[in-house]
Amino acid sequence: PDLIITDIQMPNMDGFQLIEAIRKEKKFNSVPIIVISAHVEAHDHLILMEEENIQGFIRKPFEYF
């Protein structure tokens, strides 16, 4: 994929677990990951960004046109 967009709160596997699994695969290391979350200010999200595991956030709720 050219881009991965994921939520953090999901059933069975949360977004943190998904990101960790994706980043373990070398072929996906350069694929940007954007997180959709209602909790953008959460400390864990900032750590993911500082460690370059994700490239950005989209805060929920959001409007689209």
C-alpha positions in Angstrom: 0.0 0.0 0.0 1.0 3.6 -0.5 -0.7 4.7 2.8 -2.2 3.0 5.8 -5.0 4.7 7.8 -6.1 3.1 11.0 -8.2 3.8 14.1 -6.8 3.2 17.5 -9.9 1.7 19.1 -10.9 -1.4 17.2 -12.2 -4.9 18.2 -9.8 -7.8 18.6 -6.6 -5.8 17.9 -6.2 -2.2 18.7 -4.4 0.3 16.5 -1.2 0.2 18.6 -0.9 -3.6 18.0 -1.6 -3.2 14.3 1.1 -0.5 13.9 3.6 -2.7 15.8 2.8 -5.7 13.5 3.1 -3.5 10.4 6.4 -2.1 11.4 7.8 -5.5 12.1 7.5 -6.2 8.4 10.5 -4.7 6.6 8.5 -4.3 3.3 6.1 -1.9 5.1 8.7 0.2 7.0 8.5 3.1 4.6 4.7 3.1 4.2 3.2 6.1 6.0 0.6 5.4 8.7 -2.1 7.9 9.7 -4.0 7.4 12.9 -7.7 8.3 13.2 -8.6 8.9 16.8 -10.9 10.9 19.1 -7.9 11.1 21.6 -5.2 12.9 19.5 -3.7 14.5 22.6 -3.0 11.1 24.2 0.6 10.6 25.3 0.8 7.2 23.4 0.0 8.8 20.1 2.7 11.4 20.5 5.3 8.7 21.3 4.3 6.9 18.2 4.9 10.0 16.2 8.2 10.8 17.9 9.5 7.3 17.2 8.4 7.8 13.5 6.1 4.8 13.7 3.2 7.0 12.4 3.3 10.1 10.3 0.1 11.9 11.5 -3.3 12.1 13.0 -6.8 12.8 11.9 -9.0 13.8 14.9 -12.5 12.4 15.2 -15.2 13.4 14.7 -14.4 15.0 11.3 -16.4 16.3 8.5 -15.9 15.5 4.9 -17.3 17.0 1.7 
